[in-house]
């Protein structure tokens, strides 16, 4: 892996303008093509094999008129007034709605009696001739335009319903730019120069632009979730900046150690470049594992995010070395050079070069590991491993306690921002007709199969209506062939209410075998159940794959086990914080939450994939340096201290950047995106502080040399993958001469400095 990334980097360095031109051409090709032939986003909420899926398939086959999507146009007037005073304007709006493309039928609220008891709120039922998931945003916009004139008469008019909610585009807050600005400030502080700070951000933007364009093209070929672009951009910005940061920092470190520009960059690509390739691959594996859930919208999120991460890795391995080679010495100059320029100009050429070399080391603040606070703190923790291990674990477990009371449910329109028309329509309908109006169910009977027949439908309707959770049941609708019947049911409770799920379960318990319950509420309930059933399998698969990958890289059994346990602790802590804020309402005002909401049922699964992948990034960058130092010193405690000394500032800067990017998404109006932003930011903070600074040195001190133990039979049979090894610091000629050999034996252990612990 080291040789591969070195060669890729060297090729880009030799032909920087060709590399840059290739990326420009790729963007020029992808982005316009996405605008021309790219698809629109839609959430495939079908749980394969569920009762709701079977019912929808039956309707599409035999009763297509009943399988079409539906929307609701809601009209309301202030308290004390009646909507019938604006009958002419409302009926004109109904006529305009009927002319919208794919609208099959429209009801008149006055003729159909769909006016609230106080006469203040009325609604128009809109039926489409295509399924809900095939209704385009253009049709929703046309509906909104059709009712716009009514608003001029002092009438509140909103568009809602399942088809509108499903196809609503995920809004943005604009706060993402603040996250990028914060990242820029952190990079300037870390590197001391604006030129170096701009490079990682520029690369991240290129990766995200190419990735989002590819996601739009993917939407042309398959269904892609409306949340996929936002999640992809969130992860892409974070890893894109971090991957470039790791390579730039290693290049500057090599330069400060006396290497010339070309050698420093080549060695950085061999070492940190290989770590970036492995870390990015881990994130891609974790996100691709979302396909194991069998759910289309999660699979699309996993594939979309993987595309953006792949572009982030590609820019770091190709575009970054090209840019660094063009920048030359400017990439290594920091703020401390400014005060020295006058004195340098007065020196002779030889003394100027000598002075610049010495000042270059000062510019990089190139201290030996023993001079850093990270080294001293690591030895301090290693000297008292049990107290630190127990205290750190206790903090993470305490944060994870709320996760034990996590209640999940699929987000409905009532969870969206009040700035959206479908949320305002949801509130008006709940006010005028009860909360259950927003949770319609469809009872579908296959009269050609054994069970209830046409004559038994009235009795079935009576039994369903007798349930305490049912508010009303509509008249049965028969297909033209008379082989299928549909009964609309309205529960008494809201879509995400646990009582609605209980009502659905009771109804399914009394219906015959040839009857099924569907509708959006039933579909999302089935989806939530499938997510709960598949989550353990999903977690186990990611743990097994990550264990095997880390065992290959670090030639150890204990290190992958430790990494898995610690990642589970940090993820559990993030789960707990999200539950405390969103479900319990703690500090809700700080995050602009005006009410408590259930945790979105897809979130635990998406969380685990993303967080496990990102946590592995820091694990690889830290432990690869620890292993490098262990091969050099043979001292397990000193190797951890030196590894932390070299990577501590870098990982902290990377974590601050990723945290600022994720926190910027907390301002997003979408509750799902808001939860994602807070949860990811929390996990990164916990991972970069408690896990990397406390639990890693404490556990490695307790494990000692056993941390790097691997049974000899496994050692002989497993392929060797090297990341950040001492070999990577050799010149290319030396590497080429040893290509046929195994890994070179580590040098004789050198005495480690004695740590003073106060």
MIMIKE-196813 format. One line per field, with one value per residue (C-alpha): chain; x, y, z. Coordinates in Angstrom, 3 decimals. Layout:
BEGIN
c = A/...
u = X/...
v = Y/...
w = Z/...
END
This chain:
BEGIN
c = A/A/A/A/A/A/A/A/A/A/A/A/A/A/A/A/A/A/A/A/A/A/A/A/A/A/A/A/A/A/A/A/A/A/A/A/A/A/A/A/A/A/A/A/A/A/A/A/A/A/A/A/A/A/A/A/A/A/A/A/A/A/A/A/A/A/A/A/A/A/A/A/A/A/A/A/A/A/A/A/A/A/A/A/A/A/A/A/A/A/A/A/A/A/A/A/A/A/A/A/A/A/A/A/A/A/A/A/A/A/A/A/A/A/A/A/A/A/A/A/A/A/A/A/A/A/A/A/A/A/A/A/A/A/A/A/A/A/A/A/A/A/A/A/A/A/A/A/A/A/A/A/A/A/A/A/A/A/A/A/A/A/A/A/A/A/A/A/A/A/A/A/A/A/A/A/A/A/A/A/A/A/A/A/A/A/A/A/A/A/A/A/A/A/A/A/A/A/A/A/A/A/A/A/A/A/A/A/A/A/A/A/A/A/A/A/A/A/A/A/A/A/A/A/A/A/A/A/A/A/A/A/A/A/A/A/A/A/A/A/A/A/A/A/A/A/A/A/A/A/A/A/A/A/A/A/A/A/A/A/A/A/A/A/A/A/A/A/A/A/A/A/A/A/A/A/A/A/A/A/A/A/A/A/A/A/A/A/A/A/A/A/A/A/A/A/A/A/A/A/A/A/A/A/A/A/A/A/A/A/A/A/A/A/A/A/A/A/A/A/A/A/A/A/A/A/A/A/A/A/A/A/A/A/A/A/A/A/A/A/A/A/A/A/A/A/A/A/A/A/A/A/A/A/A/A/A/A/A/A/A/A/A/A/A/A/A/A/A/A/A/A/A/A/A/A/A/A/A/A/A/A/A/A/A/A/A/A/A/A/A/A/A/A/A/A/A/A/A/A/A/A/A/A/A/A/A/A/A/A/A/A/A/A/A/A/A/A/A/A/A/A/A/A/A/A/A/A/A/A/A/A/A/A/A/A/A/A/A/A/A/A/A/A/A/A/A/A/A/A/A/A/A/A/A/A/A/A/A/A/A/A/A/A/A/A/A/A/A/A/A/A/A/A/A/A/A/A/A/A/A/A/A/A/A/A/A/A/A/A/A/A/A/A/A/A/A/A/A/A/A/A/A/A/A/A/A/A/A/A/A/A/A/A/A/A/A/A/A/A/A/A/A/A/A/A/A/A/A/A/A/A/A/A/A/A/A/A/A/A/A/A/A/A/A/A/A/A/A/A/A/A/A/A/A/A/A/A/A/A/A/A/A/A/A/A/A/A/A/A/A/A/A/A/A/A/A/A/A/A/A/A/A/A/A/A/A/A/A/A/A/A/A/A/A/A/A/A/A/A/A/A/A/A/A/A/A/A/A/A/A/A/A/A/A/A/A/A/A/A/A/A/A/A/A/A/A/A/A/A/A/A/A/A/A/A/A/A/A/A/A/A/A/A/A/A/A/A/A/A/A/A/A/A/A/A/A/A/A/A/A/A/A/A/A/A/A/A/A/A/A/A/A/A/A/A/A/A/A/A/A/A/A/A/A/A/A/A/A/A/A/A/A/A/A/A/A/A/A/A/A/A/A/A/A/A/A/A/A/A/A/A/A/A/A/A/A/A/A/A/A/A/A/A/A/A/A/A/A/A/A/A/A/A/A/A/A/A/A/A/A/A/A/A/A/A/A/A/A/A/A/A/A/A/A/A/A/A
u = 0.000/2.893/4.470/1.130/0.366/3.971/3.810/0.447/1.775/5.043/3.162/0.999/4.068/5.892/2.882/1.024/-0.707/-1.889/-3.370/-5.099/-6.430/-7.813/-9.733/-11.041/-12.180/-13.888/-15.816/-16.715/-18.049/-19.864/-21.577/-23.245/-24.136/-25.793/-27.830/-28.923/-29.684/-29.528/-32.519/-34.552/-34.364/-37.041/-37.252/-37.942/-39.678/-40.721/-39.644/-39.095/-41.402/-43.586/-47.387/-47.538/-45.395/-47.611/-50.710/-49.212/-48.150/-51.698/-53.151/-50.705/-51.611/-55.399/-56.537/-54.150/-56.662/-56.268/-52.479/-51.814/-50.294/-52.355/-51.980/-54.126/-54.739/-55.741/-57.574/-58.102/-59.356/-58.776/-60.704/-64.331/-64.593/-65.880/-64.172/-67.425/-67.247/-64.375/-66.119/-65.642/-61.869/-61.464/-63.470/-61.370/-58.254/-59.761/-60.185/-56.553/-55.363/-57.312/-55.291/-51.906/-50.074/-50.774/-53.700/-56.455/-59.253/-59.946/-62.706/-64.676/-64.510/-68.022/-69.642/-67.695/-68.233/-64.513/-64.836/-64.006/-66.889/-66.242/-66.275/-62.808/-60.684/-61.417/-59.341/-59.251/-58.273/-55.960/-55.395/-52.546/-52.431/-48.898/-47.632/-46.560/-42.866/-43.179/-44.708/-42.097/-41.181/-42.377/-45.912/-45.761/-44.601/-47.458/-49.976/-48.533/-48.799/-52.414/-53.505/-51.377/-54.145/-56.340/-53.783/-54.447/-57.997/-56.732/-57.030/-54.220/-53.527/-51.029/-50.134/-49.564/-50.238/-48.047/-46.966/-45.844/-44.027/-42.169/-40.991/-40.100/-36.489/-34.232/-33.753/-30.415/-29.612/-26.563/-24.670/-22.434/-20.405/-19.773/-18.406/-15.981/-14.919/-14.230/-12.228/-10.176/-9.406/-8.296/-6.046/-4.485/-3.754/-2.353/-0.112/0.499/-0.093/-3.210/-1.798/-1.528/-4.889/-6.709/-5.396/-7.380/-10.574/-10.187/-9.681/-12.722/-14.886/-13.669/-14.421/-17.892/-18.727/-17.674/-19.403/-22.710/-22.687/-22.192/-25.047/-27.382/-26.306/-26.888/-30.426/-31.019/-30.390/-31.976/-33.951/-31.746/-32.930/-33.597/-31.205/-28.318/-26.864/-26.876/-25.301/-22.805/-21.792/-21.502/-19.163/-17.330/-16.406/-15.145/-13.005/-11.921/-10.330/-8.903/-7.299/-5.535/-4.532/-2.838/-0.741/0.216/1.226/3.403/5.030/5.879/7.179/9.474/10.659/11.416/13.477/15.830/14.367/14.130/10.711/10.457/11.586/9.389/6.319/7.101/7.619/4.436/2.474/4.028/3.212/0.223/-1.066/-1.316/-3.084/-5.561/-6.228/-6.855/-8.943/-11.080/-11.547/-12.765/-15.378/-16.515/-16.851/-18.853/-21.205/-21.636/-22.678/-25.936/-27.038/-27.226/-30.407/-32.199/-33.794/-33.531/-33.236/-30.464/-28.595/-28.743/-27.390/-24.534/-23.612/-23.918/-21.717/-19.196/-18.970/-18.108/-15.531/-13.911/-13.564/-12.053/-9.446/-8.775/-8.194/-5.860/-3.767/-3.627/-4.682/-3.011/0.554/0.130/-0.779/1.959/4.599/3.542/3.498/7.031/8.613/5.479/3.812/6.498/6.643/4.738/4.038/7.421/9.227/7.911/10.068/13.181/13.052/15.086/17.928/17.958/18.413/21.625/23.292/25.451/23.979/25.573/24.760/21.285/20.623/22.002/19.896/16.754/17.260/17.571/14.634/12.580/12.837/11.803/8.946/7.593/8.097/9.960/10.434/11.583/8.742/10.106/9.641/5.897/3.028/1.485/4.505/4.409/0.667/0.868/3.517/1.427/-1.580/0.589/1.984/-1.554/-3.422/-6.197/-7.582/-7.574/-9.033/-11.849/-12.554/-12.622/-14.840/-17.168/-17.642/-18.518/-20.858/-22.595/-23.143/-24.509/-27.143/-29.924/-29.462/-30.986/-34.296/-34.114/-37.489/-37.417/-40.010/-40.012/-40.083/-43.392/-44.393/-45.058/-41.320/-40.289/-39.650/-42.693/-41.256/-42.334/-45.823/-46.389/-45.669/-48.153/-50.737/-50.095/-50.759/-53.945/-55.351/-54.531/-56.212/-59.353/-59.793/-57.665/-54.058/-55.041/-56.009/-52.291/-51.842/-54.264/-54.227/-55.442/-56.996/-56.658/-58.552/-57.715/-61.155/-59.677/-57.828/-59.280/-60.505/-63.044/-65.346/-67.311/-70.232/-67.975/-66.477/-69.134/-68.477/-64.723/-65.251/-67.352/-64.701/-61.994/-64.168/-64.711/-61.018/-60.398/-57.542/-59.696/-61.365/-63.285/-63.459/-64.516/-66.772/-65.285/-63.992/-64.104/-61.896/-63.519/-63.099/-64.516/-61.526/-59.981/-61.467/-59.958/-61.107/-59.621/-59.044/-58.133/-56.596/-57.001/-53.302/-50.477/-48.241/-45.151/-47.156/-46.426/-50.181/-50.611/-48.196/-50.177/-53.421/-51.859/-50.727/-54.206/-55.853/-53.441/-54.269/-57.994/-57.926/-58.113/-55.183/-56.290/-56.331/-53.328/-52.806/-50.792/-50.486/-47.493/-47.953/-48.008/-45.034/-42.871/-43.898/-42.812/-39.603/-38.854/-39.420/-37.097/-34.404/-34.639/-34.397/-31.413/-29.386/-27.625/-26.622/-25.422/-23.319/-21.825/-20.847/-19.061/-17.248/-16.021/-14.818/-13.082/-11.421/-10.016/-8.790/-7.044/-5.522/-4.051/-2.586/-1.256/-0.460/-2.211/-5.245/-5.504/-5.347/-8.425/-10.388/-9.463/-10.393/-13.804/-14.618/-13.526/-15.407/-18.534/-18.087/-17.750/-20.691/-22.789/-21.947/-23.063/-26.323/-26.938/-26.379/-28.767/-31.465/-31.014/-31.297/-33.988/-36.071/-35.791/-35.439/-32.252/-30.664/-33.238/-33.364/-29.648/-30.340/-33.529/-35.806/-39.259/-40.563/-39.240/-39.217/-38.535/-35.189/-35.521/-35.541/-32.907/-30.542/-28.976/-28.030/-26.655/-24.906/-23.113/-21.843/-20.592/-19.166/-17.417/-15.797/-14.673/-13.420/-11.294/-9.656/-8.141/-7.369/-5.326/-3.457/-2.532/-1.737/0.168/2.607/2.616/3.502/6.233/7.747/7.379/9.338/12.032/12.234/10.769/9.206/5.372/4.871/7.353/5.966/2.511/3.946/5.924/2.997/0.782/3.497/3.763/0.040/-1.593/-1.730/-2.643/-5.510/-6.817/-6.846/-8.534/-11.145/-11.849/-12.320/-14.663/-16.589/-17.078/-18.295/-20.753/-22.030/-22.815/-25.445/-27.213/-28.754/-30.433/-34.253/-34.512/-34.647/-32.842/-29.942/-29.920/-29.621/-26.886/-24.875/-25.056/-24.424/-21.428/-19.884/-20.323/-18.753/-15.745/-15.149/-15.375/-13.136/-10.431/-10.357/-11.373/-10.599/-7.359/-5.895/-6.918/-8.185/-5.603/-2.457/-4.007/-5.055/-1.818/0.170/-1.794/-1.403/2.319/3.995/0.862/-0.765/1.262/0.931/-0.273/-0.266/2.516/0.231/-1.862/1.222/2.494/-0.825/-2.161/-1.124/0.966/-0.464/1.837/0.671/2.976/5.976/9.605/10.070/7.949/10.616/13.189/13.926/12.149/15.354/15.696/12.076/12.415/15.493/13.638/10.358/10.908/11.734/9.423/9.125/12.580/13.343/12.942/16.122/17.537/15.508/16.975/16.806/13.718/14.000/12.826/9.570/9.272/5.802/4.894
v = 0.000/2.378/1.801/2.279/5.639/6.790/6.012/7.738/10.814/10.844/10.589/13.590/15.518/14.952/16.130/18.584/20.540/17.362/16.184/19.500/19.589/16.064/17.107/20.256/18.156/15.695/18.497/20.117/16.758/15.604/18.791/19.829/16.214/15.969/19.066/17.669/14.000/13.724/12.317/13.717/12.398/10.219/8.117/4.438/3.650/0.097/-2.654/-5.709/-8.602/-6.550/-6.614/-3.002/-3.809/-6.743/-4.549/-1.810/-4.330/-5.734/-2.250/-1.383/-4.614/-4.699/-1.313/1.360/4.124/3.431/3.066/6.613/9.221/11.733/15.312/17.748/21.426/23.059/26.365/28.197/31.547/33.330/32.460/33.578/33.435/30.724/29.369/29.368/33.182/32.627/29.858/31.449/31.867/28.346/26.746/28.645/27.236/23.738/24.208/25.237/22.278/19.899/21.126/20.215/17.406/13.880/15.058/12.489/13.720/16.631/16.959/20.106/20.779/22.230/19.462/16.680/18.099/18.247/21.319/21.367/21.495/25.170/25.978/27.551/24.913/22.981/20.671/19.445/15.805/15.536/12.121/11.523/8.961/7.933/6.435/8.794/8.160/9.109/12.521/15.073/18.247/20.148/18.873/19.930/23.403/23.578/22.761/25.527/27.974/26.932/27.934/31.082/33.515/32.463/33.835/37.292/37.081/36.659/32.862/30.647/28.057/25.207/21.993/18.790/15.079/12.019/12.699/16.231/15.162/12.277/14.377/17.516/18.452/18.566/22.261/23.858/26.509/28.158/27.542/25.058/28.052/28.972/25.473/25.926/29.334/27.808/25.044/27.677/29.481/26.209/25.415/28.885/28.511/25.013/25.850/29.558/30.384/31.035/29.260/25.918/26.430/26.945/23.769/21.203/23.247/23.600/19.853/19.104/21.388/19.687/16.243/17.284/18.931/15.837/13.568/15.438/15.546/11.788/11.345/13.262/10.999/7.962/9.236/8.891/5.141/4.296/5.773/7.968/9.276/12.984/12.919/11.417/14.695/16.388/13.433/12.963/16.626/16.498/13.511/14.638/18.034/16.476/13.694/15.780/18.404/15.844/13.618/16.561/17.851/14.565/14.473/18.167/17.892/14.830/16.601/19.608/17.297/15.575/18.940/20.127/16.967/18.065/16.398/18.354/19.199/16.317/13.702/15.110/14.989/11.515/10.116/11.807/10.164/6.806/7.040/9.301/8.677/4.972/5.749/7.957/5.188/2.656/5.020/6.056/2.420/1.700/4.457/3.150/-0.395/0.847/2.940/0.226/-2.123/-0.172/-2.378/-5.234/-3.674/-4.500/-1.037/0.976/4.447/3.381/1.607/4.786/6.854/4.380/4.329/8.102/8.812/6.233/8.090/11.356/9.653/7.980/11.382/12.753/9.973/10.479/14.233/13.639/11.102/12.904/16.554/17.341/16.303/18.184/21.382/20.916/20.455/23.740/25.609/24.451/26.150/28.208/25.162/24.976/28.625/29.769/33.046/33.098/33.764/37.298/38.847/37.228/38.322/41.499/39.688/36.954/39.521/40.817/37.415/35.824/33.039/30.240/31.667/32.539/28.918/27.676/30.168/29.329/25.639/26.283/28.700/26.185/23.871/26.695/27.546/24.038/24.109/20.824/19.563/16.130/13.987/14.265/18.045/17.928/17.995/15.048/12.871/13.865/13.318/9.888/8.805/10.258/8.153/5.088/5.409/5.161/3.085/1.582/4.840/6.526/3.504/3.178/6.923/7.342/4.302/5.512/8.890/7.254/4.750/7.555/9.473/6.314/5.675/7.680/5.466/2.606/4.516/5.379/5.444/5.420/6.366/7.471/11.270/12.668/16.071/17.200/16.994/19.256/22.966/25.250/27.161/24.316/24.284/20.576/21.139/24.018/21.907/19.083/21.390/22.816/19.348/18.116/21.197/20.886/17.119/15.479/14.172/10.877/12.610/12.767/9.004/7.393/3.613/1.527/-1.879/-3.863/-7.129/-9.637/-11.119/-13.808/-15.413/-17.463/-15.352/-12.560/-12.142/-9.159/-9.980/-9.986/-6.529/-4.661/-6.958/-6.474/-2.704/-2.888/-4.905/-2.435/0.559/-0.927/-0.591/2.178/3.571/4.059/7.442/6.634/4.225/5.235/3.595/0.570/1.099/-1.842/-2.267/-2.423/-6.202/-6.525/-8.580/-5.965/-3.686/-0.788/0.541/3.911/4.141/7.134/6.421/8.692/9.402/10.997/9.060/8.867/8.187/4.789/4.356/4.437/1.550/-0.347/0.340/-0.938/-4.111/-4.729/-4.226/-6.654/-9.108/-9.257/-9.185/-12.415/-13.818/-12.221/-8.724/-6.423/-2.931/-0.339/3.414/5.591/5.183/1.394/1.456/3.505/1.327/-1.779/-0.034/0.816/-2.807/-4.073/-1.612/-2.898/-6.503/-5.951/-3.599/-6.403/-8.173/-4.892/-4.046/-7.533/-7.396/-4.053/-5.217/-8.395/-6.656/-3.847/-6.379/-8.292/-5.129/-3.799/-7.207/-7.230/-3.747/-3.893/-7.635/-7.843/-9.433/-7.165/-3.838/-4.529/-5.820/-2.730/-0.475/-2.116/-1.803/1.832/2.790/1.184/3.255/6.550/5.711/4.780/8.144/9.917/7.949/8.993/12.694/12.638/10.929/13.413/16.438/15.390/12.826/14.228/17.896/18.628/21.852/21.809/25.591/25.666/23.660/25.538/22.667/23.721/20.236/16.764/14.310/10.620/9.514/8.911/5.148/5.142/7.185/4.472/2.457/5.416/6.681/3.427/3.171/6.754/6.966/3.628/4.566/7.993/6.629/4.148/7.101/8.404/4.865/4.243/7.560/7.209/3.504/3.439/5.938/3.993/0.823/2.701/3.853/0.383/-1.111/1.509/1.324/-2.021/-0.212/-0.462/2.434/4.764/3.968/5.131/8.318/9.094/8.260/10.645/13.310/13.201/12.954/14.674/18.186/16.900/14.656/17.397/19.893/17.347/16.590/20.304/20.770/17.820/18.881/22.419/21.059/18.676/21.266/23.616/21.094/21.327/24.562/22.645/22.720/18.967/17.016/14.051/16.242/18.097/14.791/13.625/16.805/16.754/13.014/13.028/16.074/14.501/11.211/12.958/15.010/11.921/9.932/12.586/13.349/10.561/7.677/8.820/10.799/8.597/5.144/4.359/5.042/3.424/0.243/-0.018/0.328/-2.530/-4.723/-4.056/-6.188/-8.343/-5.476/-6.477/-10.255/-12.280/-16.099/-17.315/-19.433/-16.331/-14.207/-16.579/-16.868/-13.307/-10.935/-7.944/-4.455/-1.671/1.765/4.488/2.158/3.096/1.674/4.484/7.000/5.383/6.799/5.389/3.726/1.832/0.776/-0.478/-2.518/-4.298/-4.962/-8.714/-8.917/-9.147/-6.255/-5.251/-6.286/-3.502/-1.889/-2.837/-1.226/2.045/3.087/5.140/8.365/8.164/9.946/12.183/11.942/14.624
w = 0.000/0.778/-2.617/-4.375/-2.786/-3.272/-6.982/-7.379/-5.582/-7.544/-10.842/-9.893/-8.743/-12.033/-14.079/-11.822/-14.571/-16.269/-12.951/-12.312/-15.873/-15.451/-12.336/-14.012/-16.971/-14.635/-12.912/-16.228/-17.409/-14.255/-13.100/-16.386/-17.098/-13.690/-14.504/-17.855/-17.167/-13.388/-11.566/-8.684/-5.148/-3.597/-0.441/-1.068/2.214/1.361/3.747/1.510/2.332/4.661/4.723/3.553/0.503/-0.462/-0.155/-2.340/-4.976/-5.036/-5.506/-8.303/-10.076/-9.666/-8.423/-9.777/-9.084/-5.354/-5.474/-6.643/-4.405/-2.496/-1.329/0.602/-0.050/3.240/3.591/6.880/8.136/11.468/14.615/14.508/10.708/8.393/5.296/3.286/3.136/0.669/-1.252/-4.678/-4.215/-2.816/-5.641/-8.190/-6.521/-6.721/-10.454/-10.861/-8.773/-11.024/-14.012/-12.504/-14.286/-12.958/-10.793/-11.341/-9.069/-6.749/-4.160/-3.400/0.366/0.450/-1.594/0.126/3.605/4.417/6.612/10.320/12.849/13.573/9.849/9.980/8.185/5.019/2.854/-0.726/-1.294/-4.311/-5.941/-8.395/-11.175/-10.156/-6.869/-4.117/-4.696/-8.369/-7.738/-8.792/-6.909/-9.984/-9.395/-5.749/-6.794/-9.310/-6.557/-4.429/-7.321/-7.908/-4.400/-4.212/-5.347/-2.413/0.004/-1.345/0.051/3.626/3.547/4.832/2.128/2.468/0.619/2.589/2.557/2.101/-1.490/-0.603/2.565/0.893/-2.031/-0.093/-0.717/2.342/3.187/4.012/6.578/5.041/8.291/6.482/5.282/8.924/9.479/6.592/7.925/11.351/9.692/7.866/11.124/12.758/9.805/9.876/13.597/13.086/10.098/10.502/6.858/4.809/1.752/3.526/5.224/1.949/0.310/2.419/2.130/-1.640/-1.985/0.179/-1.963/-5.137/-3.653/-2.496/-5.838/-7.791/-5.299/-5.312/-9.105/-9.145/-6.659/-8.964/-11.837/-9.598/-8.990/-12.744/-12.518/-9.165/-6.273/-4.080/-0.719/-0.309/2.688/0.683/-0.698/2.711/4.521/1.696/1.828/5.616/5.603/2.466/3.897/7.127/5.668/2.667/4.903/7.328/4.689/3.083/6.523/7.475/4.310/4.397/8.052/7.374/4.428/6.602/9.307/6.810/5.503/9.028/9.552/6.760/3.668/0.426/-0.981/-3.436/-0.913/1.853/-0.371/-1.716/1.768/3.014/0.221/1.088/4.782/5.417/1.890/2.647/5.920/4.038/1.524/4.274/6.411/3.440/2.497/6.017/5.780/2.382/3.755/6.746/4.599/1.968/4.744/4.953/2.050/4.570/5.978/2.732/2.699/-0.502/0.991/3.401/0.628/-1.454/1.466/1.915/-1.774/-2.113/0.895/-0.329/-3.642/-1.902/0.360/-2.663/-4.313/-1.079/-1.092/-4.808/-4.425/-1.470/-3.407/-6.774/-6.734/-3.399/-4.385/-7.655/-5.795/-3.191/-5.877/-7.509/-4.198/-3.383/-0.355/0.306/1.824/4.497/5.483/8.529/10.246/11.990/8.724/8.459/11.123/9.759/6.113/6.594/8.334/5.713/2.941/4.569/4.714/2.082/-0.008/2.002/5.362/4.155/3.163/6.485/8.411/6.430/7.096/10.808/10.841/8.877/11.836/14.142/11.805/12.084/15.851/15.335/18.869/19.870/21.250/24.800/24.700/24.021/26.494/24.616/25.458/29.123/29.398/27.740/30.252/33.051/31.992/31.372/34.895/36.338/33.748/35.879/37.343/33.937/32.162/34.686/34.857/31.073/30.615/33.370/31.643/28.318/29.964/31.875/28.648/27.032/29.748/28.008/24.941/26.932/26.845/23.166/21.418/17.655/15.090/11.513/11.114/9.891/8.595/12.167/12.887/10.025/10.327/10.538/7.605/5.276/3.784/4.502/8.213/8.384/6.540/9.020/11.982/10.465/9.716/13.221/14.673/12.578/12.272/14.968/15.009/13.392/10.175/9.327/9.828/7.333/6.935/4.000/4.581/1.354/0.786/-1.970/-2.694/-4.991/-2.086/0.804/3.694/3.768/0.735/-0.524/1.724/4.788/4.188/6.270/9.243/8.851/8.789/11.966/13.821/12.828/13.783/17.246/18.066/20.590/18.490/15.366/14.883/11.688/8.780/5.297/2.754/0.949/-2.607/-5.026/-8.061/-11.506/-11.602/-8.102/-6.914/-4.617/-1.982/-0.038/3.348/4.457/8.220/10.382/13.809/16.806/17.228/15.220/12.784/15.026/18.204/19.762/20.228/16.437/16.097/18.741/16.860/13.641/15.379/16.824/13.432/11.823/14.555/13.690/9.882/7.811/5.819/2.538/4.056/4.590/5.980/4.057/3.696/4.544/8.298/7.993/5.619/7.963/10.917/8.997/8.071/11.716/12.728/9.999/11.052/14.623/13.437/11.135/13.373/15.356/12.129/10.660/13.723/13.863/10.182/10.550/13.703/12.031/8.869/10.777/13.097/10.137/8.397/11.495/12.199/8.689/9.057/12.616/12.831/16.176/17.823/20.854/18.987/16.787/19.796/21.801/18.888/18.514/22.223/22.426/19.294/20.721/23.881/21.979/19.713/22.747/24.312/21.128/21.112/24.706/24.024/21.061/23.154/26.012/23.695/21.203/23.089/26.605/25.665/27.639/26.348/23.545/23.339/22.583/19.413/18.445/19.488/20.630/21.380/22.067/19.186/18.790/17.463/13.725/13.265/10.477/12.636/14.868/11.787/9.819/12.955/13.538/9.970/9.804/13.315/13.176/9.888/11.111/14.436/12.537/10.760/13.982/15.122/11.975/12.094/15.768/15.982/12.715/14.248/17.511/15.618/13.750/17.045/18.555/15.667/16.322/20.128/21.165/24.154/24.199/26.626/24.971/21.529/22.609/24.107/20.970/18.723/20.673/20.679/16.887/16.102/19.094/17.684/14.232/15.369/17.665/14.791/12.527/15.183/15.740/12.001/11.652/14.768/13.430/10.091/11.752/14.230/11.346/10.218/13.596/12.291/9.454/9.716/9.068/12.371/10.805/9.628/12.961/14.852/12.501/13.001/16.805/17.090/14.749/16.421/19.863/18.803/17.236/20.398/22.609/20.303/20.029/23.770/26.110/23.767/22.080/25.008/27.940/27.049/24.349/26.446/29.515/27.720/25.746/28.966/30.525/27.440/27.085/24.421/24.223/22.310/19.237/19.593/16.640/16.544/14.270/12.054/11.357/10.850/8.154/6.333/6.454/3.649/4.681/4.350/5.493/6.613/8.001/8.436/8.747/5.264/3.934/4.877/2.610/-0.793/-3.809/-4.985/-1.750/-1.846/-5.392/-4.505/-1.722/-3.536/-3.590/0.105/3.077/5.466/6.665/10.230/12.751/14.014/17.357/20.130/21.302/24.927/25.590/27.554/31.125/31.759/34.763/36.220/38.686
END
